[in-house]
Each structure stands twice: as structure tokens, then as C-alpha cells.
């Protein structure tokens, strides 16, 4: 915040380094096994680190840590393939490995809503304005899905013209459009999805 604090990066198999740019000091924090991704909240007061088993929420003002596990059921193991955290730190969207679902997690309570896109999802991407999550299904031509990124997490299945296997998305900075990338089977084309209009 104001150039004072930055999470410098992943240091070891369970630590990150927190750098105070004003005091020119560095402190290390153990947050969980195998941290692999970091994101700041939009007010720069918190950092979110994705580990193998949970989301570590670091309060950068107090240097305190709170962890939200991917599963609270000891009989259910969730191995995340992708995790997207919104900019306010209220929700995370988890694509588990080897499961045909997307999990919307309330980071305040740990409550999980299971969303079932069909066919099996292969990738997720949260829009820059935190309004929607787009889901890829590259095994099914010309098909992708949209999840509203707030309760009740409404799921909509969508299609694009032509025969294209959609592999990933790239959002415009305002989140109003997304360019769809993929492998075309019989023609060259570029698909642009207008997120607000749903077309």
C-alpha cells in the first residue's frame, strides 16, 4: 500500500517473503505446503497465496495469517488445477483436478458451492471486474460456459459460430469483452465474446 509493502515471492516449499519497502526490511512467513501463486486484494491490504491444500490469506498490515482449506472433509481431497481469487478477497473459484466441477468458496466462512458445468471443465478465468468466470470445455467444439461470480453462481452454457475447440480466454481490461482462443478444425476464425451482452 503506497509502495510500503510487497510480497516479494515464494521463498521455500512453505514460505513467502514480505518486504517492507519503506523500512527496507524483509520477513519470512510459513503459509502452507508448496505455495505457487500470489495475488493482492484491490486495496493492497491482503495477499492471497495458493498452496496445495488451502488458500493462505496474509494481512499485510498486521503480518497475520489465516488459511481456508479447499476441503474440511477429511475423506475428500481437493487437488486444485486452477484457483481464481476475486479482487476483494470475498470469493475464490477452484477447478479441482480430476473432478467435473467448479467450486465457489466463500473466503470468510469457508462455505463451498459446487457448480457442475457440462461437459468436464478444463480451465477457468475470472474477469477483471470480478463479474463472471468463463469455463473452457475443449473436448466439445464451439462450447464454453459462464458462471456469475456472485451467489447464486448462475451457470450458462454458450456456443460460438464455427467449429473451434476453445482452449483459453483473454479478457479486455474492463472485463466487457473476451477473446476466445483455440484450435479450429476447418476454418480460421477469431471469436470475441461480449460479456455484458452475453453474445
Buried (B, 14 or more C-beta within 10 A) or exposed (E): EEEEBBBEEBBEEBBBBBBBEEEEEEEEBBBBEEBEBBBBBEEBBBBBBBBBBBBBBBEBEEEEBEBBBBBEEEEEEBEBBBBBBBBEBBBBBBBBEEBEBBBBBBBEEBEBBEBEBEEBBBBBBBBEBBBBBBBBBBEBBBBBBBBBBBEEBEBEBBEBEBBBBBBBBEBBEEBBBBEBBBEBEEEEEEBEBEBEEEE
